[in-house]
Amino acid sequence: GRVFGTAGCNNYHASFEHTADTLSIGAAASTRRLCAQPEGIMPQEQAFLAVLENVASYSISGNQLTLQAADGTTLAQFVS
């Protein structure tokens, strides 16, 4: 499949594969806009895109999606 969205300044897309209990997200490609505001957005965006490549599993509880590394460490959480 494909995942896509905004990383804060730039839009991104990446491939992904999943099973019932695993998730693998490929390297993200993104647009190349430079955003000066808010301060720190570019390093935050780079960190977010790097995190996606380390995802090994996920869980969904209610309206919350949690992405985890292979060792079970929580990498990111999203709430709808």
LINHUZI-V447933 format. One record per residue. N is the residue number from 0. RES is the residue in three letters. PHI is phi in radians with two decimals (none if undefined). Layout:
n | res | phi
N | RES | PHI
N | RES | PHI
This chain:
n | res | phi
0 | GLY | none
1 | ARG | -2.24
2 | VAL | -2.05
3 | PHE | -2.68
4 | GLY | 3.01
5 | THR | -2.00
6 | ALA | -1.77
7 | GLY | 2.11
8 | CYS | -2.12
9 | ASN | -1.82
10 | ASN | -1.48
11 | TYR | -2.40
12 | HIS | -2.63
13 | ALA | -2.72
14 | SER | -1.56
15 | PHE | -2.57
16 | GLU | -2.31
17 | HIS | -2.56
18 | THR | -2.17
19 | ALA | -1.04
20 | ASP | -2.35
21 | THR | -2.25
22 | LEU | -2.60
23 | SER | -2.25
24 | ILE | -2.00
25 | GLY | -1.31
26 | ALA | -1.06
27 | ALA | -1.51
28 | ALA | -1.78
29 | SER | -2.46
30 | THR | -1.17
31 | ARG | -2.14
32 | ARG | -1.29
33 | LEU | -1.87
34 | CYS | -2.00
35 | ALA | -1.47
36 | GLN | -2.19
37 | PRO | -1.23
38 | GLU | -0.96
39 | GLY | 1.55
40 | ILE | -1.11
41 | MET | -1.19
42 | PRO | -1.10
43 | GLN | -1.12
44 | GLU | -1.11
45 | GLN | -1.07
46 | ALA | -1.13
47 | PHE | -1.06
48 | LEU | -1.13
49 | ALA | -1.18
50 | VAL | -1.05
51 | LEU | -0.98
52 | GLU | -1.23
53 | ASN | -1.71
54 | VAL | -1.20
55 | ALA | -2.14
56 | SER | -2.70
57 | TYR | -2.58
58 | SER | -2.51
59 | ILE | -2.18
60 | SER | -2.33
61 | GLY | 1.07
62 | ASN | -1.80
63 | GLN | -2.00
64 | LEU | -1.82
65 | THR | -2.04
66 | LEU | -1.78
67 | GLN | -2.22
68 | ALA | -1.38
69 | ALA | -1.03
70 | ASP | -1.50
71 | GLY | 1.61
72 | THR | -1.11
73 | THR | -1.27
74 | LEU | -1.68
75 | ALA | -2.81
76 | GLN | -2.31
77 | PHE | -2.27
78 | VAL | -2.12
79 | SER | -1.62
